[in-house]
Every structure is written in C-alpha cells, then in structure tokens.
C-alpha cells in the first residue's frame, strides 16, 4: 500500500518541478536575493554626477567653510545673487546657495536656488555644515570653547554580552538576530502560503477535472491527500535548498570576482580628502568616526559569525515542514470541500488569519524575543512556525524549542486527521454549497 | 450458478437521508449485470461501496465467495459517472500512472497500453497532453485505463452518458468481448434500450430499496401474460360488453378499417380464455401477447 503513496508523491513532485514557473522561480529567487545583498554595495560605488553649487555669502562669514565633498563642489561667488542666478540659468551651476547678511540671526532667510528639483543630498549636506557653524558661533558667543564640546561628544557603542547558564559569555548582536529572524519569519510565512495554496489548487484540480473518483477506486482518499501534501512539500524543500545554495554561490562569486567592492570605505574618508589642512582636533574626530563605523561593520560580521547556521537551517527546515504540514492539510480540506476557486474564500479566512496574525506579531516578538507573548505564540502550533523562526536567531533554550516542535507535530497530526475526514466526503461531493455546519457533520460522520 | 460477487443487506445513511436500505444483489460470473434505477435511487452509492470508496453502515460484500478486502481493488475496474483526467498531463504518462496505482508495474503497464492504444488508434497521442485530445479520444483513454489491469469485475457507472454514438457502439462491442473473455460486468444506466441489448441480469433500485432482481428474460416473461393486443375486423358494441369483469380494456383504436384493442387481464387468465370469450362474438384477425419492454417494467416500478 505504501508504494502507492510513493507513486503519488512522485507524480505530484515531478509534475511541479518540471513546470516552467518552478524553474523560473528557482533561478530568479536567488538572483533576486543575491542582488538585494550585493546591489547596495555596488550602488554606493556608482557616483552621481557632481553637483556644482555656487555660494553667494553676503555675510562673508561662512563661504570658506564649505569644503568640496562627495559629489558636491562649492564655488564662492563674489558677485551678487542676481548675477549668480544668471550663471545658474546659463548652466554653470546646478544650485546657488544664498546666505544673506542676517542669516545668523535669522536662519530661515537662507535660500538654496536650483533650476531642477533640489538635490536632497546637497540640501542635507549644506544644512549640516551651516548648523555646525551656527552652533560654533553661538557657543563662542556664550563663552564655550567648541573644542570642549567636541571632546565631550563621545561615540558610545555598547557590547551586549549574554551570560549563558553554563557561565560562558557571548556577545549579543540584536541587530543581526533581528534581521535574520525577520527574514526567516517572512520566508516561513511565504512558503506556507505559497505551497499551501498549491495543495489547495491541486486538490481542486483533481475534483473539477473529475479524475478523483478514478483514483480513489485504486487508493484510499487519505493516501491521495497525503501523497499530494508530501509531494508539494518536497517541492518546497527542493526550492528552498536550491535557493540557499545558489544565493550563497552567487554572493560568493561576486565577492571573489570584485573584492575591491567589498572593501570597506566609510563615507567620512571622502570628507577628509576634501580638506587641505587638518588640525589635530579634526583628525581625532575623523578617527573616532571611522573607528565607530569599523566596529559596527565588524560587529555585523561578528554577529553573522556567531549565528549557528546549521542550527538555523535545520530548524528552518523543521518549522517549515511542520507548519506546512499543519496548514497544508487544512488547505487540502478546503480544496476538497468546494467546487471552484471562487468558493474557497469563506473557508480561507479562518486558516489565513492565524498565519497573518503570526506575521504581524513577529515585529513585537523581535523587540522582546524572550517575553511571554513570544513564548506563548511560539508554543501554539498555528503561530509557532513563524514566531519560533523569528526567535531562534536570538537564542532559545533547547527545552523550549523541543516543546514547541513536539506541539507542532501534535498540531499537524490533528489537522491531518481533521482534514482527512472532510476530504474523504468532500472530494465526492459536487454542486453543493457547503456550510460550516455541513463540514462539522462530515467530521463527525463515522 | 457460479456467483462472482454478492452484496448482502447493504444499508447506508447520510446525514439526514437514507441512501441504501437493506439492498442485496447477486452477480453471476461472466455475465453483464444491469443496475437500474432513476436518478438519486442510490445506484452510485452502491457502486462506490462495491469499489470500497465509501463504507456501508451495515451489510457485507463478497468477491469470489470471500469477504471483500482492500487489496481487491486490483480485481475491480471502475469507470465512474463523473470521470476525467489530468488535463495538463501527457496521455501515456497518465495512463501508466493510473495503472501503477492499480498495482501494475510500469513496464507491464507500458507494454499492455501499447496494445490497447494501437487498437484504438491512439498511439500518435501518447505524448500529447490530455487537453489536446477530443472528448471522444479521452473517453477511449478512460475506458482503456478501466480495463487495463484485467479485472475480474468491471463496473461502469452510466457508461453511455456523454459518449458519442460511435464510441457507444465501440464500448458495447468491447463489453460483449470482455464478457466473452471471462469478465463480469456491472453497469448502471437508465437507458433501457441498452439494457435489453446487453444485460443478462438486472437489479432495479428505487428510493434506496431494491425492487426487482433477476435474469432479464425471466423478468420479462414474468410481466408478460397480462396484456394482449387484439385485432378485429369490426366492432359494433363497446369491447367491455364482450368480456367479463376479469378483463380491462386499455385502449381502442381504428386503423385501415380494422380495430385494434389492448386488453389487460387482471387475473392472468391466459390467452385461450380471452380468445374463447371473443371468438363467438367478433371476427378476430390478429392476436398477440404483449411482452413488456424493460422500459415499461422500469416505469411501472418507479412511478
């Protein structure tokens, strides 16, 4: 009898894996994911066209403070604002900054003119410089040495250390855990939905094409249902594994072929090259900034290194399969109970709501991954696949993971039982609008 | 009589209504057995029970004098009323798949399918998707799948509905040939013409109960001897006045100067008694004992 399930699984698997849409998705997925990882790095390397900014400084206090920076070049203009605007119209400048005499007393009189839409980076950069200058002047007016302030301004970056039960210390990287947890949670959610609805459509196809009665004269309805659910599950697993392998392969290849792209160059260094003279204070400030940046980048690296990827991938596979089996059975039951895809709506809602709820709650769980909400949602089988995957990168005690896993197994055994009772009646029922009361009768029927 | 299949006291309730009420049938070996009844009588339910797709609430089933076992699906071939194929799957691949579910190895299935496909001129379609086939060709494929594993018992639920006339003839020919080769066939229908043409035995189910079962010739003979068609040269007085109260005149019509009268005998008096009463009074030209068609028997029982 079991070789019949194997035959069914094989058909369900092969018929999907050979589909063009599967092959396209399997190849496009990793390319998309890899480009999400690589593109930002490459994009920062591609410099925009340099913005030419003319400065008309009526106050004469600030123009020399504007040092050329990344993609922005400043040119002080001794002439009046009208001539400057004329030059801009002729195309000599992209923008003209006007600093009136009263700028210091009334900063709102500052103007940045441009012909095209104002470049946001330029505006932010100019604002930042002027802010610093105004602050410095004000501090001076109040009798405070700006250098003192600079010394006071200390970059703070806390290393979170978790002390494990066995007394070992481990540096925590909440940002990294958060990112990984979030991505895993979304992936589980998507996979369950994607492959769950494939089960639904498959069952519906068998019902509407009227092949189901031919098949159930050879195999038990339960075998047909399980064969389909397992076959589609294997398709999901295959896709996931190919994605993981290809994504790592693509990122690895890009990294190896263009190592200079991934060499870390902080933006602040560009600032340094633009200035001719560096006083010691400024140098110190740059150093602090670079150091801070480096440690952040280093921390992400450290964080990624501290994640136990085999455990992550294994638990992802387990919670994906568990959650998929739990929901897949329910999707199969829905497919068997209705006559067309349009009729699925009324039964879809109670199945999708817990999944959607888990997805929404994932945000809350991330901010407090060991709290009671996180704990309970990762125990309830309907939400645990998503929530547990969000929590695992933060580190979850093994006992909790095992308990959650056991409950999930119990959960899918129960939904499979429930679904098989609806399924065996539903697949042979045509042209009848089914209500919840009717489903309940099917479940109770001997 | 050699019995292939028996169903005893089958009862099946669905929530709210009774689909089968204490139904028993006996199917002799190497016969074509017609399962008759109006829509909703419970034919399909009984057929699904025989195929072990659903379980009866009560009753027992025997194949070859042994209780029906789940592994017996191999010995049964079933063409349901609601039938179809995977539209996107290739014809040959699909036929092999369905044969494998019946327990045939892929190699055997391929070999036997080749024979059938050649016989039905389907070979060029082996690698086509089912949706590219005409309805008639799909029906041929479904028929092949039903009989491929050489089952002892073949069950066809409304096989002629949806078949075009050419395929109906083909199917009839194949049914007779399969019986010749030793198969036993149950088929359900409400097309009484095909019943008279093909069936050896029938069971009639109405409103969840079996109302009639047996050899078709016996049944028709049993219902004969009640109605007579009499042709007279002329008729001056009403026919009723010529006969005693055991007879009832059903209809009188005139045609080409002759009178045709259909008479029903209430007490199975036999043809001679009727003739005796008529001969002295009118000139009898024709006399015929009417054997009812299956259609008449059917209607008599279900209305």
Interface residues (C-beta under 8 A of the other chain):
Chain A: X1 X4 X7 X8 X11 X15 X205 X206 X209 X210 X211 X213 X214 X215 X216 X217 X218 X219 X220 X221 X424 X428 X430 X441 X445 X446
Chain B: X15 X48 X51 X52 X53 X54 X57 X70 X73 X76 X78 X79 X80 X82 X83 X84 X85 X86 X87 X88 X89 X97 X98 X100 X101 X102 X103 X142 X145
